[in-house]
């Protein structure tokens, strides 16, 4: 018997002063049985950081032809392809060939090892930017996880302030490649 996805509902009040983008988002997140809570929360934060009316979650984990998150315009052109984790060069090349811009968000304890091994190879992709989440940040994000979440998000000067009830968390990334 196949395991089913776990469904999460998220309401977000977003104020992104860096991009002059303000929105109230009601999202439904499906956690694939093989997806960790850490990846789920990173996926949510990446969505918030790149919020746009055309942004949508892809099948990601279960479909190699789709991004984790992507922005597809009305002409079915991919404006932005977002991947999560420490993916291989082949997948990055595929994303760069299909999209105008590619963002990779890395997280976890092995990012530094992965980056030292792939840094030279990934420099040849001009459309690619890479950001890294600190382990303490992703651990703090997992503590906010619940089946129904309500967030207030403010983005200014590259900093994301995330509030949930009485908790407030600063979410920043470290740029590995711009």
ZADO-1210 file (C-alpha; in nm, 4 decimals, padded with zeros to 6 digits):
<atoms>
<atom x="00.0000" y="00.0000" z="00.0000" code="UNK" pos="1"/>
<atom x="00.1411" y="00.3388" z="-00.1026" code="UNK" pos="2"/>
<atom x="00.1959" y="00.6062" z="00.1582" code="UNK" pos="3"/>
<atom x="-00.0045" y="00.9243" z="00.1130" code="UNK" pos="4"/>
<atom x="00.1170" y="01.2824" z="00.1256" code="UNK" pos="5"/>
<atom x="00.0656" y="01.4845" z="00.4435" code="UNK" pos="6"/>
<atom x="-00.1252" y="01.8063" z="00.3783" code="UNK" pos="7"/>
<atom x="-00.0405" y="02.1390" z="00.5439" code="UNK" pos="8"/>
<atom x="-00.2376" y="02.4648" z="00.5181" code="UNK" pos="9"/>
<atom x="-00.0442" y="02.7916" z="00.5400" code="UNK" pos="10"/>
<atom x="-00.1728" y="03.1490" z="00.5570" code="UNK" pos="11"/>
<atom x="00.0907" y="03.4141" z="00.4984" code="UNK" pos="12"/>
<atom x="00.0801" y="03.7923" z="00.5184" code="UNK" pos="13"/>
<atom x="00.3787" y="03.8977" z="00.3092" code="UNK" pos="14"/>
<atom x="00.5484" y="04.2357" z="00.2825" code="UNK" pos="15"/>
<atom x="00.8556" y="04.2219" z="00.0594" code="UNK" pos="16"/>
<atom x="01.0006" y="04.5733" z="00.0655" code="UNK" pos="17"/>
<atom x="01.3008" y="04.4674" z="-00.1453" code="UNK" pos="18"/>
<atom x="01.0758" y="04.3890" z="-00.4441" code="UNK" pos="19"/>
<atom x="00.7719" y="04.6050" z="-00.3543" code="UNK" pos="20"/>
<atom x="00.5572" y="04.2912" z="-00.3442" code="UNK" pos="21"/>
<atom x="00.2764" y="04.2628" z="-00.0889" code="UNK" pos="22"/>
<atom x="00.0321" y="03.9743" z="-00.0740" code="UNK" pos="23"/>
<atom x="-00.1907" y="03.7529" z="00.1379" code="UNK" pos="24"/>
<atom x="-00.1127" y="03.3933" z="00.0460" code="UNK" pos="25"/>
<atom x="-00.3191" y="03.0861" z="00.1224" code="UNK" pos="26"/>
<atom x="-00.1066" y="02.7838" z="00.0375" code="UNK" pos="27"/>
<atom x="-00.1607" y="02.4108" z="00.0527" code="UNK" pos="28"/>
<atom x="00.1605" y="02.2141" z="00.0907" code="UNK" pos="29"/>
<atom x="00.1705" y="01.8422" z="00.0220" code="UNK" pos="30"/>
<atom x="00.4588" y="01.6665" z="00.1950" code="UNK" pos="31"/>
<atom x="00.5681" y="01.3686" z="-00.0124" code="UNK" pos="32"/>
<atom x="00.6310" y="01.0587" z="00.2066" code="UNK" pos="33"/>
<atom x="01.0031" y="01.0778" z="00.1232" code="UNK" pos="34"/>
<atom x="01.0289" y="01.4520" z="00.1971" code="UNK" pos="35"/>
<atom x="01.1741" y="01.5549" z="00.5325" code="UNK" pos="36"/>
<atom x="01.0167" y="01.8222" z="00.7521" code="UNK" pos="37"/>
<atom x="01.3331" y="02.0268" z="00.7013" code="UNK" pos="38"/>
<atom x="01.2939" y="02.0202" z="00.3212" code="UNK" pos="39"/>
<atom x="00.9240" y="02.1040" z="00.3479" code="UNK" pos="40"/>
<atom x="00.9958" y="02.4169" z="00.5531" code="UNK" pos="41"/>
<atom x="01.2860" y="02.5199" z="00.3258" code="UNK" pos="42"/>
<atom x="01.0498" y="02.4807" z="00.0299" code="UNK" pos="43"/>
<atom x="00.7958" y="02.7082" z="00.2002" code="UNK" pos="44"/>
<atom x="01.0575" y="02.9747" z="00.2803" code="UNK" pos="45"/>
<atom x="01.1916" y="02.9645" z="-00.0771" code="UNK" pos="46"/>
<atom x="00.8379" y="03.0200" z="-00.2012" code="UNK" pos="47"/>
<atom x="00.8030" y="03.3216" z="00.0293" code="UNK" pos="48"/>
<atom x="01.1406" y="03.4653" z="-00.0759" code="UNK" pos="49"/>
<atom x="01.0453" y="03.4432" z="-00.4446" code="UNK" pos="50"/>
<atom x="00.6698" y="03.5063" z="-00.4201" code="UNK" pos="51"/>
<atom x="00.5106" y="03.6127" z="-00.7468" code="UNK" pos="52"/>
<atom x="00.1569" y="03.5702" z="-00.8879" code="UNK" pos="53"/>
<atom x="00.2872" y="03.3085" z="-01.1357" code="UNK" pos="54"/>
<atom x="00.4972" y="03.1140" z="-00.8818" code="UNK" pos="55"/>
<atom x="00.3833" y="02.7585" z="-00.8111" code="UNK" pos="56"/>
<atom x="00.5009" y="02.4405" z="-00.6474" code="UNK" pos="57"/>
<atom x="00.6173" y="02.1748" z="-00.8916" code="UNK" pos="58"/>
<atom x="00.6020" y="01.8027" z="-00.8390" code="UNK" pos="59"/>
<atom x="00.9745" y="01.8248" z="-00.7546" code="UNK" pos="60"/>
<atom x="01.0376" y="01.5111" z="-00.5478" code="UNK" pos="61"/>
<atom x="00.8183" y="01.2831" z="-00.7584" code="UNK" pos="62"/>
<atom x="00.8837" y="01.4247" z="-01.1080" code="UNK" pos="63"/>
<atom x="01.2313" y="01.4958" z="-01.2448" code="UNK" pos="64"/>
<atom x="01.0919" y="01.7123" z="-01.5260" code="UNK" pos="65"/>
<atom x="00.9566" y="01.9703" z="-01.2820" code="UNK" pos="66"/>
<atom x="01.1257" y="02.2027" z="-01.0379" code="UNK" pos="67"/>
<atom x="01.0536" y="02.2086" z="-00.6663" code="UNK" pos="68"/>
<atom x="00.9133" y="02.5577" z="-00.7289" code="UNK" pos="69"/>
<atom x="00.8847" y="02.7446" z="-01.0551" code="UNK" pos="70"/>
<atom x="00.7472" y="03.0519" z="-01.2184" code="UNK" pos="71"/>
<atom x="00.5831" y="02.9773" z="-01.5510" code="UNK" pos="72"/>
<atom x="00.4400" y="03.2647" z="-01.7533" code="UNK" pos="73"/>
<atom x="00.1311" y="03.2629" z="-01.9755" code="UNK" pos="74"/>
<atom x="00.3368" y="03.1531" z="-02.2763" code="UNK" pos="75"/>
<atom x="00.4487" y="02.8431" z="-02.0830" code="UNK" pos="76"/>
<atom x="00.8017" y="02.9821" z="-02.0641" code="UNK" pos="77"/>
<atom x="00.9840" y="02.9117" z="-01.7384" code="UNK" pos="78"/>
<atom x="01.1032" y="03.2433" z="-01.5945" code="UNK" pos="79"/>
<atom x="01.2406" y="03.0940" z="-01.2721" code="UNK" pos="80"/>
<atom x="01.3347" y="02.7384" z="-01.1751" code="UNK" pos="81"/>
<atom x="01.4022" y="02.6764" z="-00.8038" code="UNK" pos="82"/>
<atom x="01.5704" y="02.3621" z="-00.6718" code="UNK" pos="83"/>
<atom x="01.6382" y="02.2542" z="-00.3144" code="UNK" pos="84"/>
<atom x="01.9255" y="02.0583" z="-00.1653" code="UNK" pos="85"/>
<atom x="02.2537" y="01.9526" z="-00.3146" code="UNK" pos="86"/>
<atom x="02.1654" y="01.8449" z="-00.6629" code="UNK" pos="87"/>
<atom x="02.3915" y="01.7144" z="-00.9353" code="UNK" pos="88"/>
<atom x="02.5300" y="01.9017" z="-01.2345" code="UNK" pos="89"/>
<atom x="02.3058" y="01.7142" z="-01.4798" code="UNK" pos="90"/>
<atom x="01.9872" y="01.8452" z="-01.3145" code="UNK" pos="91"/>
<atom x="02.1270" y="02.1991" z="-01.2910" code="UNK" pos="92"/>
<atom x="02.2205" y="02.1925" z="-01.6600" code="UNK" pos="93"/>
<atom x="01.8695" y="02.0746" z="-01.7480" code="UNK" pos="94"/>
<atom x="01.7150" y="02.3571" z="-01.5419" code="UNK" pos="95"/>
<atom x="01.9452" y="02.6186" z="-01.6974" code="UNK" pos="96"/>
<atom x="01.8535" y="02.4992" z="-02.0479" code="UNK" pos="97"/>
<atom x="01.4801" y="02.5234" z="-01.9765" code="UNK" pos="98"/>
<atom x="01.4615" y="02.8417" z="-01.7696" code="UNK" pos="99"/>
<atom x="01.5611" y="03.2080" z="-01.7872" code="UNK" pos="100"/>
<atom x="01.6914" y="03.1961" z="-01.4266" code="UNK" pos="101"/>
<atom x="01.7767" y="02.9138" z="-01.1834" code="UNK" pos="102"/>
<atom x="01.8067" y="02.9371" z="-00.8050" code="UNK" pos="103"/>
<atom x="01.9404" y="02.6595" z="-00.5877" code="UNK" pos="104"/>
<atom x="01.8814" y="02.6713" z="-00.2122" code="UNK" pos="105"/>
<atom x="02.1082" y="02.4361" z="-00.0156" code="UNK" pos="106"/>
<atom x="02.0576" y="02.3178" z="00.3413" code="UNK" pos="107"/>
<atom x="02.1873" y="02.0466" z="00.5712" code="UNK" pos="108"/>
<atom x="02.5135" y="01.9442" z="00.7331" code="UNK" pos="109"/>
<atom x="02.6915" y="01.8339" z="00.4131" code="UNK" pos="110"/>
<atom x="02.6552" y="02.1566" z="00.2093" code="UNK" pos="111"/>
<atom x="03.0160" y="02.2675" z="00.2616" code="UNK" pos="112"/>
<atom x="03.1510" y="01.9320" z="00.1422" code="UNK" pos="113"/>
<atom x="02.9167" y="01.9322" z="-00.1605" code="UNK" pos="114"/>
<atom x="03.0104" y="02.2919" z="-00.2451" code="UNK" pos="115"/>
<atom x="03.3856" y="02.2270" z="-00.2258" code="UNK" pos="116"/>
<atom x="03.3415" y="01.9347" z="-00.4684" code="UNK" pos="117"/>
<atom x="03.1118" y="02.1108" z="-00.7190" code="UNK" pos="118"/>
<atom x="03.2071" y="02.4784" z="-00.6959" code="UNK" pos="119"/>
<atom x="03.4340" y="02.4864" z="-01.0031" code="UNK" pos="120"/>
<atom x="03.1885" y="02.2881" z="-01.2169" code="UNK" pos="121"/>
<atom x="02.8871" y="02.5043" z="-01.1255" code="UNK" pos="122"/>
<atom x="03.0639" y="02.8316" z="-01.2092" code="UNK" pos="123"/>
<atom x="03.0009" y="02.7627" z="-01.5796" code="UNK" pos="124"/>
<atom x="02.6250" y="02.8212" z="-01.5396" code="UNK" pos="125"/>
<atom x="02.5640" y="03.1984" z="-01.5641" code="UNK" pos="126"/>
<atom x="02.1875" y="03.1648" z="-01.5033" code="UNK" pos="127"/>
<atom x="02.2472" y="02.9865" z="-01.1707" code="UNK" pos="128"/>
<atom x="02.2561" y="03.1435" z="-00.8261" code="UNK" pos="129"/>
<atom x="02.3111" y="02.9394" z="-00.5088" code="UNK" pos="130"/>
<atom x="02.2081" y="03.0265" z="-00.1529" code="UNK" pos="131"/>
<atom x="02.2706" y="02.8276" z="00.1651" code="UNK" pos="132"/>
<atom x="02.0508" y="02.8043" z="00.4751" code="UNK" pos="133"/>
<atom x="02.2269" y="02.7711" z="00.8099" code="UNK" pos="134"/>
<atom x="02.1473" y="02.4505" z="01.0007" code="UNK" pos="135"/>
<atom x="02.0277" y="02.6445" z="01.3056" code="UNK" pos="136"/>
<atom x="01.7794" y="02.8303" z="01.0826" code="UNK" pos="137"/>
<atom x="01.6330" y="02.5153" z="00.9307" code="UNK" pos="138"/>
<atom x="01.6112" y="02.3522" z="01.2741" code="UNK" pos="139"/>
<atom x="01.4202" y="02.6579" z="01.4035" code="UNK" pos="140"/>
<atom x="01.1874" y="02.6441" z="01.1016" code="UNK" pos="141"/>
<atom x="01.0991" y="02.2797" z="01.1704" code="UNK" pos="142"/>
<atom x="00.9899" y="02.3791" z="01.5226" code="UNK" pos="143"/>
<atom x="00.7264" y="02.6077" z="01.3649" code="UNK" pos="144"/>
<atom x="00.5764" y="02.3254" z="01.1575" code="UNK" pos="145"/>
<atom x="00.2121" y="02.2367" z="01.2197" code="UNK" pos="146"/>
<atom x="-00.0767" y="02.1208" z="01.0016" code="UNK" pos="147"/>
<atom x="-00.2235" y="02.4753" z="01.0015" code="UNK" pos="148"/>
<atom x="00.0274" y="02.7598" z="01.0029" code="UNK" pos="149"/>
<atom x="-00.0145" y="03.1387" z="01.0110" code="UNK" pos="150"/>
<atom x="00.2869" y="03.3561" z="00.9308" code="UNK" pos="151"/>
<atom x="00.3610" y="03.7270" z="00.9122" code="UNK" pos="152"/>
<atom x="00.6583" y="03.7803" z="00.6810" code="UNK" pos="153"/>
<atom x="00.8600" y="04.0936" z="00.6270" code="UNK" pos="154"/>
<atom x="01.1510" y="04.1061" z="00.3828" code="UNK" pos="155"/>
<atom x="01.3882" y="04.3995" z="00.3755" code="UNK" pos="156"/>
<atom x="01.7568" y="04.4315" z="00.2863" code="UNK" pos="157"/>
<atom x="01.7742" y="04.0582" z="00.2140" code="UNK" pos="158"/>
<atom x="01.6471" y="03.9624" z="00.5599" code="UNK" pos="159"/>
<atom x="01.3260" y="03.7658" z="00.6108" code="UNK" pos="160"/>
<atom x="01.1568" y="03.8175" z="00.9463" code="UNK" pos="161"/>
<atom x="00.9061" y="03.5389" z="01.0038" code="UNK" pos="162"/>
<atom x="00.6526" y="03.5657" z="01.2857" code="UNK" pos="163"/>
<atom x="00.4283" y="03.2843" z="01.4008" code="UNK" pos="164"/>
<atom x="00.2298" y="03.3524" z="01.7177" code="UNK" pos="165"/>
<atom x="00.4780" y="03.4658" z="01.9831" code="UNK" pos="166"/>
<atom x="00.7779" y="03.3328" z="01.7870" code="UNK" pos="167"/>
<atom x="00.9867" y="03.5551" z="01.5589" code="UNK" pos="168"/>
<atom x="01.2677" y="03.4135" z="01.3471" code="UNK" pos="169"/>
<atom x="01.5263" y="03.5853" z="01.1304" code="UNK" pos="170"/>
<atom x="01.5838" y="03.3823" z="00.8134" code="UNK" pos="171"/>
<atom x="01.8955" y="03.4662" z="00.6145" code="UNK" pos="172"/>
<atom x="02.0893" y="03.2822" z="00.3503" code="UNK" pos="173"/>
<atom x="02.4574" y="03.2786" z="00.2678" code="UNK" pos="174"/>
<atom x="02.5325" y="03.3421" z="-00.1006" code="UNK" pos="175"/>
<atom x="02.7556" y="03.0730" z="-00.2490" code="UNK" pos="176"/>
<atom x="02.7150" y="03.1844" z="-00.6119" code="UNK" pos="177"/>
<atom x="02.5381" y="03.4913" z="-00.7493" code="UNK" pos="178"/>
</atoms>
